[in-house]
Amino acid sequence: MHHPDKAQFTTPGARGFADVDTWVFDLDNTLYPSDARVWPQVDERITLYVMGLYGLDGLSARALQKHFYHRYGTTLKALMVEAGVDPHEFLDFAHDIDHSTIKLDKDLGDAIERLPGRKLILTNGSRRHAENVAAKLGILDHFEDVFDIAAADFVPKPERSTYERFLKAHAVEPSRAVLFEDIARNLAVPHDLGMATVLVVPKIIDPYREAFEQEAVREPHIDHITDDLAAFLSNCVLPEAGVVPA
């Protein structure tokens, strides 16, 4: 199922990119497309973990996992609260996936490399997962650092404290920063804090993910929407940031 007319959209009066000196990217389903088959693998591993922990069949574990996700924001947060799970052990298990499905993305790499200023990854996943995926995409070397779920003290986006902790840890001035993210609700606090916001939506709906996570939500806290991050950076962001074509 395709989304109609959602490839590019800019909210009237939206923050632009001329003053941005810090470029912040979510990882999963933002820096790679859904056809890279990364998230379905992670999702499956989480279900396996829940099955083993609670002695459940796959269907029951999946239902519990979704309940946890909606109640706590991440399954990990739920398992830490409800079952005292070691987060590092969980993350190692969940991210033990096949990375061969991730293709080198030269266009994305070129565009990110040319962004003027600092580049950071802000993820609810682990540093190791982010580094593995970014390396396969061929973009890891363009990033100064990764702020992961451990750096956030295992409090996931969209909690306000996580963004504030990130901004402080990396001395980021929000009025000169932009966040690229695939889940609309994760952009509300950054926008409130003064960051520009870009929602990255899939070209085709991914059945492995919640529908609300993939909506091209046109709300005031979302400045821009795109379904092609590399093209958006090259055609919209770089010219506005004053970078001349290569």
Disulfide bonds with the S-S distance in Angstrom:
none
